Amino acid sequence: MSSSAPTAPFKNPRAVVRKLLSEAQSEGHGATVRRSIGRHELRSLDPFLMLDEFSVSKPAGFPDHPHRGFETVTYMLDGAFTHQDFSGRKGTIRTGDVQWMTAGRGIVHSEMPASDGVQKGLQLWINLASKDKMIEPRYQELQSKDISRAEKDGVEVRIIAGEAFGVRSPVYTRTPTLYMDFTMRPGSQLHQPVPAGWNAFVYVIEGEGSFGREGAAPAAAHHCLVLGADGDGLSVWNGSGAPLRFVLAAGRPLKEPVVQQGPFVMNTRAEIQQATEDYYYGRNGFEKAGHWSSA
């Protein structure tokens, strides 16, 4: 835990240019997610492809399914999920833990509730540049206790990726990204820099606050706020009588074509066809796909 001197308000904070209430939809096997990025009103926010807030109870979940061409970041808000993949890897992430999975050329895995009750979390999909889409898969997994944290002026932050209040996350972001979980006490304010040229959004987990400018109409839980491209960073005011919790994500745009078919995200239609055939025939990274099923 770290603290530092307060930062001055930005002369030019980024404005909120879009505000979306996440919509519930069915996903996986009997599971329900609230999707914001990745639905028809907001197909993507380069380099972000999808953001789901999930609430899942047994026996629902996300059984065996493939990925190619991007990364998934799973952040548990409450409960536990067990992950298995076709390389034999198995693990459970619990409240506050993060799994940063680079699917690269191919992964087949399952994500299922590991305990009774409702399991809650966020899953963010981050695109990979064309040069990285066919790399070998890799994982970065952080237990809650190992996530970098800082606190200042009534604001606490868990730094999943990037830097806040002078504290940096150890996570390596192949597509340059920052991802942070802020909790603001009543009456507090935040001024968090965001790199110039990066796309950014906020997702409100609980409470409500004014984003972009003081006195702006408050945004409440389950809302996704897209920030404008111009400005120094994110400014937030919690004028309510309750804590405000939200995540901030920002990434450097790849500025490449995006062709997506379900769990495959490539640059051309031909590459999507190739991914589909590779998965079907068990080749080019999917050699183990036909002989494996999760427990």
N, C-alpha and C positions, 0 to 999 in steps of 0.2 A: 504494500500500500504506500502511496506517495502523495504528497500534496505540494503545491507550488503557489507562487504569487498569483493573484487574480488577473485574468486577462481583461483588457478593455473591450467594450462593445465595438463591433465592426462599424465603420462608417458606411459600408455597403454590404450588408448581409444578403445572402441569396434569398430570393423570393420563392414562395410556394406557387408553382405554376399549374399543378394538377393535384386534385384531392379525390381519392377513390376509397369507397368502403369495400373491403374485401368480401367476396361472395362465396358462400358455401357451395361445394360441389363434391360429388362422389369421386373417389380415387382409390386405386389399389383394390383390395378385397374387403368390401364392407366399410371402408374408411371414409371419413369426411374431412375435407380440408377447406380452409378459407383462402382463396387465391386472389392476389392483387396483380402483381406483375405476371404476365403470361396468359392473361385472358384477353378477349377481343378488344377491350378498350385500351389496353396497354400491353401490346404483344411482347415488347422487350424494352429495356432501357440500357443500351450498350454500355458495358459488357454483361449486364444482368439479363437472364433469360426467364426466370421464374422466381416467385416468392410465395410459399405456402405456409400458413399457420395451421398446424394439425392438432386435432384432439381425437385420440384413438384409444379404444378399449378392446381387450380380447373378446372374441377371436379375430376381430378385424385387424388389418395391417397391410403391408406392402410385400407380398410374396415375390418369388424369384422373377427378376426382370433385368434387362441389359441396359448399358449406357455406353455411349461413345462420343468423344469430341468436346467434353466440357467437364466442369467440376461441380460437385454437390457439397454444400456446407450445412450440416445438421447440428442445430443448437437446441439442447434440451432445456425447456423451461420448467417442466415438472414431470417426474416419473422416470422411466427407463425404456430404452429400445435396444434390442439385440440385432446385430448385423452379422451376416455370414456371406462370404463370396466364394466363387468357384475355384479360387486358389487355395482354399482351406483356411482362410483368415476368418476369425470369429471374435467378437467382442461386444461389450455392453456399454452404452453411454447413459449416464444418469443426470439428474438435475444439475444444470450448470456446465455440463461437459460439452465438448465440441468434437465433431468428426469432420475433417476437411479431406474429401476424397477426390482425387484427380483421376477421373475415369480413363482419360487418354484413349488409347486404341481399343480398349474394351474391358468391361467388367460386367459380370452377371452376379447379382446379389439379392438378398432379402433383408427387409427391415421390419421387425415385428415387436409388439409390446412385450416387455420383459417382466412386468409385474401387474397386479390387479389394479383396478381403477382406471382413471383417465390419464393417458400419457400425452403431454403437451409439448410442443416445440415449434421451431421454425426451420424450414429447409429453403435454402437459397441456391439457385443454379447460376454459375458464373461461366461465361463462354471462354473458350481457349482460342488463341490465335491459330491460324492455319498451320503454322510451323510446329505447333504443340499438340495438334489434335490426335496424332498417332504415336505419342510418346508412351512409354510403359506406365501403367497405373501406379499410383503411390497414395499413401495415407499420411495425414498429420492428425494425431488425436491428442487432445488436451483434456485432462481432468479439470474439474472446476477449480481445485486448489492451485493449479498451475497456470491459470489464465491471469495475465497481467492486469493489475487494478490500480486505480488512482482515485483520489477524493479531493475536492476543492470547493469551498464556498457553498456547501449544501448539495453538491452534485457528486455522485459516485459513478464511476465508469468501469466496466469490464471490457478490456481491449482484446477483441478476438483477432483483429488484424489491423496494422497501422499504428499510429501514435496519437496519444491524447495526454494533455497535462505533462508533457515531457517524458512519458512512459511508453515504451514500445513493446508490441507483441513479438514473440519469437516465430510466429507463423510466416512461412515463405509464400508469397502470393505470385504465382507464375504470371497471371494477369494482374497487374498492380491494382490493389484493392485495400480499402479500409472498411472495417466492420466493427461496430462498437455497441454496447448495451449500456444505456444511461438510465440512472434513477435520480430524479430531482425532487428535493424536499419542497414543500409549499413555500412560496416567496422567493425561490432561487431563480437564477438565470444562468444561461450557458452561451458561450461563444466559441465554437469549435471550428478551427480552420479546415477547409477542404481544398485540395490542390486545384489550381486553375486548370480548366479544360476537362475536369473529370465530371462524369454524370453522378448524381447523388439522389438518394431518397431516404425518407424516414418511415418507419412502421411503428405505430403506437400500440403498445402491449396493454397498458392500463393507465387510468387517470386521463387527464386532459391538460393541454397547454397551448400557448400561442407560439406559432412557428413562423419565422421569417421577419416579422415585425411586432413590436410590442403593441398589444391591444388588438391584434388580429383575432378573428373569430376562433375560439378554441377548437382543436381537433381532438377527438376521443379515440378510445380503443378500437382496434381493427381497421383503422384508416391508414392508407398509404399516401404519403405526400411526396410528390416529385418536386425537386428543387430546380430553379432556373440555373442556366449555365453561367450567368454573370454574378460576381460577388465574391467576397472574401471567405465565406464559410456559412455555417449554420448558427443562427441565433434562436434561442428558445427561452420563453418565460413561463414559469409555473405560477399562475395567479390564483390557483385553486387552493382548497384546504386539505388536499390529499396528495400523496406522492404521484409523480408522473414517471412512467417507465416507457422507453422506446428504444429501438435500434436505429442507428444511422449507418448506411452503407454508401460507399462511393467507389467508383472505379474508372480507370483510364479507358476511354472507348477504343475498341479494336478497329472500328471503321472498315469492317470486312462484310461481305455478303453472309447472311444467315439463312440456311435452309434447314428446317427442322421437320423431322417426322417422328413424333412420339419421343422415345428415349435417345434418338440419334440427332446430333446437331453438327452439321458440316457446312461447307461453303458452296457446294454445287449439288444439283439434283443427281448427277452421276455418282458423287461421293455418298449420297444417301442410299442410292441403289446398291452400291458396293457394300456399305455397312449392313444393309438388310441381307444381302447374299452371304457375307462373311459370317453373320450370326446364324443364318439358316444352315450353312454348310460347315460351320465350325472351323474357321480359318482366320488368319491375320489378326490374332489376339483373342479369338473366340474358340480356340481349339478345345477347351475344357467344357464348353457350354453344353454340348450334347450328352455328356456323361455325368452331369452333376445336378443334384437338387438339394435344397437346404433341408436341415433337420426340422 
